Amino acid sequence: MTQTASGRTSTSRTGKAPRRSPGTAPRTAARPARTAPAAERQWLGQWNSTVTSYYLLVGATTLLTIIGLVMVFSSSAVTEIAEGRSPFGALLSQGQFVLIGLPVLLVASRLPVRWYKALAWPGLAVALALLVAVLFIGESRGGNTGWIALGTLSFQPSEIAKLALALWLGVVLGRKQHLLGRWRHVVVPAVPGALVVVGLVMGGHDLGTALVIMLLVAGAFFVSGASTRLLGLGAAAAAFVVGYAFILQQDGGDRLGRITSAYGECIDTLGECYQPTHGLWALGTGGLTGVGLGASREKWNYLPEAHNDYIFAVIGEELGLLGTLLVLGLFVVLGLAMSRIVRRHPDPFVKITTAAIACWIVGQAFINIGVVIGLLPVIGVPLPLVSAGGTALIMTMAALGVVISFARTEPGAAEALAARGSVVRRSLAVVGRTARPRRRTT
């Protein structure tokens, strides 16, 4: 046995291990770094996959659309019968809009990013033209002038403007991202364009849609890298506009009364407090698991807009707290998926547009839910993908198709999706050959 200069002992030439002196602890080899358990490594690997955003978007969109179809039918069947119509009337109408929106979503999810950049300016021009037309030939519903009728069909240009504005902001802010430290590059042309859209929507007295568009614009500017001071100035201006529209304007209903009924003592239980009160009663009746699908009591003409703006209350009554948490969780999944795209995608246009669409869809969902549970005054915005509606549903599906297209172009996502597709095709081919009966030879 020999001893080296570092003090370590080595084996002798005979190959026998050296003896340790009494009282000395045996030397052990360096332990390897501690690793996560196999289950944890597998879960993290799936979450960090290049196609996670794609599958989260597809899964949450599908589930929310199915829940919407079921709950629209459940919340509208009684009132349809009471008005002498088929109980399936609202369901068939909603199903038609889903069938229109589905191919729109599929086509949008397959278009390349360069197409959306090319469509941004023409799309905004068309949306502005339609918003101007609303002021002259628009129809009024519920105190808001926001529909254009074409024979038996009608649509809301403000819903088209949401997607057009998101794409346009992605183009103008994405191209000038390295100049956004200077206030004039932030303001021109993004701020005037956004103000024109918001002003035209406010011209139709649709404050709820205007608030959603403001959220959309805020998300785009925040992700673009604009300075915090400019964002704060914009938030103060938006708060002033909203306060003016709520308190000083009384068109389309007593908006000041809505604030006092939401945050003060409820006095007029048959007026301003009627809808919020019945919405809370529906949520309270549902408890943890609900009274059962189709067994709601408030939908029997007690709760106004049960299949539209207040459909979340019917979900809480029939499916309970668990049902409402499921819906809320699916919108959180949409938000997480879109935040992944913002973090992982290298294109500034994709980042800004995705952030704008996320603030639109998820923000509108939280506004709707906040109104139903009493955190916000009554604002007429539907629950995306769930509430009954035509233009809102189709344009929401189109916007999600755009984001799914962006998810397909994340670094490595296209290759992973192509590889999984080829595996599925090969597996189906093997199954087909196995199921095919063999010919007997004579």
Secondary structure by P-SEA (a helix, b strand, c coil): cccccccbbbbccccbbbbbcccccccccccccccccaaaaaaaaaaaccaaaaaaaaaaaaaaaaaaaaaaaaacaaaaaaaccccaaaaaaaaaaaaaaaaaaaaaaaccaaaaaaaaaaaaaaaaaaaaaaaccccccccccbbbbcccbbbbaaaaaaaaaaaaaaaaaaaacccccccccccaaaaaaaaaaaaaaaaacaaaaaaaaaaaaaaaaaaacccaaaaaaaaaaaaaaaaaaccccccccaaaaaaaaaccccccccccaaaaaaaaaaaaaacccccccccccccccccccccccaaaaaaaaaccaaaaaaaaaaaaaaaaaaaaaaaccccaaaaaaaaaaaaaaaaaaaaaaaaaacccccccccccccccccaaaaaaaaaaaaaaaaaaaccaaaaaaaaaaaaaaaaaaaaaaaabbbbbcc
